[in-house]
Amino acid sequence: MRQPPPVQSTASKFGMVTSPHLVATQCGVRVLEGGGNAIEAAIATAAALCVTHPHFCGLGGDAFLIIAGANGLIRNVSGMGQAAHKVDGYCGSIPVRGPRSALTTAGTVDALRCAWDISTQMGGKRSWGSLLKPAIALAREGYEVSNSERFWLDFRRAQSHEMPDVFSQFSMDGRVPEVGTVRKQLQLARTLELLADRGPRDFYEGDLAARLAQGLAQAGSPLTASDLARTQARVEEPLRLPYRDGTLIAHQPPTQGITSLQIMGILERFDLQNIPQGSADYYHLLVEAVKQAFLDRDRFVADPEYVDVPVDWLLSAGHLDGQAASIHMQSALPWPQRFKTGDTVFVGAADAQGHAVSLLATVYFDWGSGVMAGDTGVLWHNRGASFSLDPAHPNVLAPGKRPFHTLNPGMYLQGGQPKIIYGTQGADGQPQTLAAILTRMIDYKMDPLQALAQPRFLLGKTFSDTGETLKLEADVPLAVQNELTRRGHVLRKLDAQSPLMGHPGAIVLDADTGLMRGAHDPRSDGRALGVHAMAAEA
């Protein structure tokens, strides 16, 4: 078991970055120390994570951001690839690994481009190329293999035949490298250099795009150069929902941002002050709220350009009232629903000028499709595997359609200004984890690190358990476990501080004092780091 985390989160009045990798966090902090803003810091951090966290994110994946300006303006960036225009030949089910799973384009690079444009509009001065330099150096000069990377490469060792590109690229002499081993990614370094020199759209329309398309085609992916050229990140209106004395912000469908809001909207109808945190009532209520929201999610949430998603009704007071009334505090709703696996990285950033960013990036499953796009060093994601082949399903595969997306970074506003920046890795677990950490920070007034370190739950399958059980970490008290069993929950214990429980991060901003407190999940290799006064003034 990991050692208990320190009591309090990192604190600063001058700026803060949190991410699942210390070195990546340092890259963002240096941007802040050099006079950059939170958006620029988030871009640099995300680019570095594309190198240091190849199992969870990369240039060949998708990314989403919530950006708050110093003037209170909120902008959501949705960097989501779309299905290839030639998607015939799929039958039965969509493969989750291999070239046929690499059937959607990748939105991460254009999402970061869009964020950089917004930063420039807000007065940012850092060039696009300068923000990629730390990532280029890490890829060319090397970085140390993390606990997380080693864990997930070792975890998939028995499936190496399904992902030969991954094990060819990331194993060393046929073995899983030890933590601390220095790894270089020279092909990826060259790709990042090209993006720094030629600009982000070279990934979609330039010589780099042609090489990516050629590599994908040679591997057997249905994606073409014209598919890449059609990829554009979108700036969208955020979804908003009142919670206690603030407002929660999330992304539009086809993300499950609406699902996270529904869960919190249901919980808003209960007086958590009279429900002890960590009690059987607490876990039962959160799990039952998740079930109600998941039933709607799987029925309605898909690309709104292809199906009607009744967003207003799903978030309406009347519907949330009805869902809350459907919860029985002494009995659990039976739960045979499906589970979506996936992995992601969260980046949060804030500066002293009032800018804030909540960012999630992903390759969907750990190691994505397992397919490298030619000699570019880019590992392609498998988000297209979340499509259905059932013609009656709202998320049925169609040419050019955006898939259902589990990613939903969040922000909590008070008085129109960011109060909490938050997000998590974990696919189906994302809205579940967010419900736990948000209630702990908002309702129970916990410090971010304390909230992140508390025992958590996960409803549904995990990588190691195909049963539709309710997973609880082992440090949930036995009396609580027994009471949940009595109410009808089918339980399975995971280790305390289990890496299967997702890796959230959070930054809490105090408008009165200007103090920022941040943390990253102690289950991860991540850290929140603050800017020092001397550096901020330099």
N, C-alpha and C positions, 0 to 999 in steps of 0.2 A: 504494500500500500504506500502511496506517496505520503511524504511528510505533510502535516497540516500547513496551509498557507499562512503568510503573515496576516495580522489582524485587520489592517487597513489597506485601502487601495492607494495607488500612486496619486500624488496631488501636485497641482501647479496652477498658477494664475496666468501663465504666459503661453500655454499651448500644450496639446497632448495628442498622442497617437497610440492606438492599440491594434494589435494584429496577432495572429497565431505563431509568429516567428520573430524572435528577438532582433535578428539582424535586419529584417524587413522593417520592423518598427523603428529601428535606429535610422534607417534611410529616410523615413518620413519626418522624424524629429529634426534631422539635419536640414531638411528643407525649411522647416519652421524657424530654426535657428539662423538660417541664412536670409530671413526676411520673407520667405514664401508664405502663402496662405494655406488654410486647411485643405482646400481642394487640391492644390499642387502637392501637398504632403501625402494625401490619399492616393494620388496617381503614382507617385514615386514608390510608395509602399506596395501598392497592388502590382506594379511592374516587377518589383523585387520578389514578391511572392510567386510570380510566374516562374521564377528560377528556383527559389528555395523550397517551394511547396508544390512540386510538379505532380504529386499524387492527388491534389485537391483543386488546383486551378492552373490556368495557363492561357497563352495567347489563343489557343484553339478551343476556348470555352466561351461562356456567357458571363455578363456582369450587370449589376443593377446598383444605382446610387440614388440616395436622397441628399440633396444639397440645399442647405439653408444659407441664405445670404445675410450679411450684416443688417440689411434693411428689412428683414423678416420675410423676404420672398422665398418660397419653397419650390424647388424644381426636382422632379423625378426623372431620372434617366433610365430607360429600359434598353439594355444592350442584349437583345435576344435574336439569335439566328432563326431562319425560317427553313422549312423543309425544301429539299431539292425539287425542281420542277419535273424530274423524271423519277417517280417513286413507284413504278409498276413492279410487279414480280414479288411483292411481299404477301405472304399468306401464312395462316396459322398464328404466328406471333412475330414481333420484331425482335431480332437478336439484340442482346444487351452488350455484346462485345464483338469486335471485328469490324471490317469495313462497311458492312451493311447496317451497322448501328450508327455509323458516322454519316447520318443523312440530313442533318441540319447544319447551316452555316454557323459561324462563330461570331458573337457580338462583342466580346470583351474589348478588343482594340478600338472599335468605333465608339463604345461607351466611354472609354477613357478619353478619346478625342473629343467627344461631346462635352465631357466634364471640363476639359482644358479650355474649350471655347467659352463655357460659362464662366470659368475662372478669369479669363481675359476680359470678358464683359464686366466682371466685378472688380476689375483693377489689378488682377494678377499679372506679374511681370516675368515669371519664369518661362523660358522657351520649352517647347515640346521635347526637343532633343535632350535638354539638360535634365529633365525629369526621368529619362530612361537611362542616364549614365550610370547610376548606382546598380541597376539591374544588369547592365552590360558588363560592368566590372565583376560582379558576382559570377556571371556565367563564364566569363573568360578567365578570370584568375582563380575561381573556385570558392566554394562555401562548404561548411561542415554539414554532413548528413545529420538530420534531426532524429529524435526518438520517433516522431510521427511518421516520417518517411520510411524509416527502417521497419516500423511496425506494419505498415500497410503493404510494403513490398514482401515482407515475410509472410503476412497474412494471405497473400495471393500466390504464394510460391507453388502450391498444388495446381493452380490454374495457369501456370506459365505458358502452357501450350496454346491457350486462348489469347495470350497477349505477348507474342514473341518479340514485338518491337519494344515493349516496355522492359522486358528482362534483358534484351540485348543492349538497350540504352542505359539502364539504371542499375543492373547488377554489375559486379566487378569480378572478373575471372570466374563467372558462373555462380558467384556467391552473393548473398545479401550483404551489403557493406555494413560495417559496424558504425554505431553512432560516433560522430566526430571525424569520420573519414572525409577527406577533402574531395569533392566532386566538381568537375568542370563540365560545362555544356557548350562546347565551342560552336556547334551549328546554331544553337539558339542565340549565342552571342552575336553571330553574324546577322541573324534575322533581326535582332533588336537594333543593331547598328544601322541596318537598312531602314528600319522604321524611324530611327532618330534622324537620319539624313534626308530621307525622301518624304517623310510624313506618314501619318497613320493610314491614309487611304491607299497606300501602296499595298497594304495587306489585302485589299479588296479589288483594286483596279489596275495595279501596276505590275512590274516584273515579278515582284514577290508573289502577287496573287496568281500569276500564271504558273509559277513553280509549285505553289500550294495545290492548285487545281490538278496539275500534272501528277504530283505525288499521291493525292487522294484517288485519282482515277486509276493509277497503276496499282494501288492497293485493292481497288474494287468498290470504292464508295460511289454513290450516284451523284455526288456533288460535282458541279462544273464551274468554270470561270464565270459564266453568266450568273450563276447562283451567288457567288461571292460578291459580284458587282452590285447585286440588288440589296445587299445587306446594309441597313441603316439603323443606328440607334435612334430612339425616339425620346423626345422630351414630352412628358405627359403630366396631366393634372393629377395630383395625389388624391388617394382616398383618405377621408378624414372621419374619425369617430370620437365623440366625447368619452372621456374616462376620468372619473373623479373630478378633480379641478383642472384638468388639462385636456389635450387633444392628441390622439394617436394618428400617425401618418403611415401610409403603406402604399404599395404599388397596385396599379390596376390589373385585372385579369389580362392574360392567362396566368398570372402568378397567383400563389395562394396568400398574397397579402390580405385579400378580403377574408380569408379563413382566420388569420390571426386576429383581425379586427372583430370578427364574429365571436370568437372565443372570449375576447376581452369585453365585448358588449354584453355577453351573457353573464360574465362574472360581475359586471357593473351592477347587476340586479340583485346581488347578494351583499350582505353586510359582512365583509371579511374581518372587520374589527372584532366581531364576536365569534370568529372561527380561528382558533389558534394555528399559527403557521406550523406546518409539519405534522399536524394531527391527521387522523383518518378522515375527518370531515374535509380538511383542506385538500388532500390528494384526491379524494372521491369527487369533490366538486369540480376540480380542474379537469380530471379525466372525463367526467360526464359532459362538461362543456365542450371539450375537444370532440367527443363523439357526435354531438349535435352539429357542430360546424363541419366535421368531415363528411357527414351525410349529405349536406348541401354542396360541399366542394366537389364530390365525385359525381353529383347529379348535374351541376351547372357550369363549373369553371372550365373554360376553354378560350380559344382565341375569339374575342368578340366581333371580329370581322367575318367570322364564319358561322357563329351561333349567337343567339340572344342570351346574354348573361344578365339576369335581373339584379344588377348591383344595388339599385336603390331599395328594392324590396328586401334583399338579403340583409341590408344594414338598417332597415327600418325599425323603429321602436316597437311596432306591433309584432313583427316577426321575431325579434330578439326576446320580447316578453314571452311569446309562446314557447320558444326554445328553453328559456329559463324555467318556465312552468312545467316543462316535460321532464325535468330532472327530479328523480326521487332520491332523497338523501340516504335512504336506508337500503337501496337496491341498485345494482349496476345494470345498465343496458347491455344485453348480450352483444358481443363484438366480433363478427366474422369478416371484418372489412379488409381490403387489400392494403399493401404497404409499398411505398416507393423508397428505394434505397438511394443514397447519393451523398456526395461530399462537397464541401464548400469552404471558403475562407471569409472571415469578417474583418473589415478594416473600419475603425472609427477614428475621426480626426476633428479637432477643434482648435481655433486660434483665439488670441486675445481681442481680435477685431470683431468677433461675432459670427464668423463663418463656421459651419459645421457640416460634416459629411458622414453618412452611414453607407457602407459599400459591402456588397457581397459579390464574390466571383467563384466560378465553379467549372469543373469538367464533368459534372453529374456524378456517375459512379467514381469511386477512387480509381485513378488511372484512366478514366474516361473510356473511350472505345478501345483503347490499347493500340491504336494505329498512329504511327508517326507520318506526317505529311511530307513524304520524300526526304530530302536532305536538309530541311529547314529547321530541324530540331523542335518542331511544333507538334505536340501531342493533341490529337483531336478528341473532342468530347463525344458523348453518346446520348445527348439530351433527347434525340429523336426516339429513343427507346421508350420514352414516356407516352408516345402516341398509342392509340388503340387501333385495331383493325376491324372492330365492330362497327358496321355502318350506322348503327343507331346511337353510338356513343358520341357525346359532344366533342371529345378530343380525338376523333377519328383522323387518321392520317390523310392529308390532302396536299397537293403541290402548292408550295409557297406559304403554307400555314405555319403559324407559330405554335409550338407545343405547350402543353400545360407545364408550368414552371414552379418548382418548390421554393425558389429563392424569394425572400421577402425581408429585406433590411427595413429597419424601423426607426422612427424618431418620435419622441414625446415632447409636445410643446406645452408651455405654460405662459400665458400672456402673449401668445404669438411667437415666443422665442424658444429655441431648443433647450429642453431640460434634461432629457436622456437620449443619448445616441446608442443604438443597440442592434444586435444581429447575431446569428448563430449558424453554424454548420449543422447538417443533420436531416435534410430532406423532409420526410413526414414528421420527424422529430422537431423541425424548426418551430412551428406554431406551439407545440407542446412545451418546448424549452422556454420560448418567449413568454408564455403565460406564467411559468414558474418564476422567471427572473423579474418580470415586470411587477407581478403582485408583491414580490419580496421587496423590491425597491420602492414602489409607489405606496402600497397599502401597509407594509410592515416597516418602512423607512430604513431598510438595511443599506449599509455601505455596499458599493458594487461588488467588491471582492467577496464579502460575506454572502451576498445574494448568489453569486456564481458558484461558490463552494458548497452550498447546501445540497443535500441529496435530491436527486431528480428521478423522474419516471419517464417511461417511453411505452406508449400503447402500440402494439403491433409487432411485426417481425423485425429482427435485427439480422446482421450479417451472419451471426452464429446460431440463430434460433428462428426456425420457420413457423413457430406457433404463434397464434393471434393472442398472445398473453400480454399482461401488464407487467412490464419490467420495472423493478425497483432496485435502486442501489442498496447494497448490503447495510449501509449505515442508517437506513430508515428503521426506527425502533421496531422490535419484534411485535410489541402490542399493537402498533399501527398496522403492520402486515397482517396480523391475525384478524383484526377488525375489518380490513378491506376484503379479506377472503370471506368473512361472514356475510358481507354485503353482495357477494357474487362475483368479485373480480378473480380472475384466474392469474395467479402471480408466478413470476419467475425472478429470482434474484440475480443481479449482476454485481460484480465487484464494486466496492466503494470507489468513487472517483474513476469510474469506467470510461475509457476513451470512446466507447460506443454511444455515450450520452450526448454527443455534440460538443462543440467548443465555442460557446458564446463569448462576446466581449461587450463592454459597456463603458460609457463615459457619462458622468452626471455633472451638470453645470449649475452652479449656484449664482443666480442673477444678482443677488444682494452683495455677495462678497467677491464675485469674480473667480472663485475657486473652482477648479475642475478636478474631479476624482475619477480615476479610470482603473480598469482591470481587464485581464483576459483570463479565461477559464483555467484554473489550476490543473485541469485534466489535460491541457495542451502544453506545447512548448512556448506559448506566446507570453507577451508582456505588454503592459501599458507603460509608456514613458512620458514624462513631462519635460517641458522646456525650462531650463534654469533661467533665473533672472538675468545673470550676466550675459548669457547667450542671446536672450530675447532683446536685450538693449543694444547688443553689438551691431 
